[in-house]
Amino acid sequence: GAVIGVNVRFQYEDSFDRARVIGVADNARATFEGMPGLRFKFFTLDESARLANNFYVWDSKEAALEFFSDELRQRVTDLYGVAPTIEYVGEFSPK
């Protein structure tokens, strides 16, 4: 069936702390292992652009929407030190 991708970007202005961002991502990894509805999670870091990006693939839009609650947005804002931009990338069928 179709799955949905979600991009969660953290764009820093001048307070980019590479060690902090990687530490947060590493600590969060265990949280996502075995999470219902989540197929994949990838983390990328573009230091020159001061951009951290998490890409998720969920079984359904419902699972994704349930996960990205206001509470979660607030929690990751506190952790990363900057509010995320959350973008739903549309449904697609994995090959």
Buried (B, 14 or more C-beta within 10 A) or exposed (E): EEBBBBBBBBBBEEEBEEEBBEEBBEEBEEEEEEEEBBBEBEBEBEEEEBBBBBBBBBBBBEBBEEBBEEEBBEEBEEBBBBEBEBEBEEEEEEE
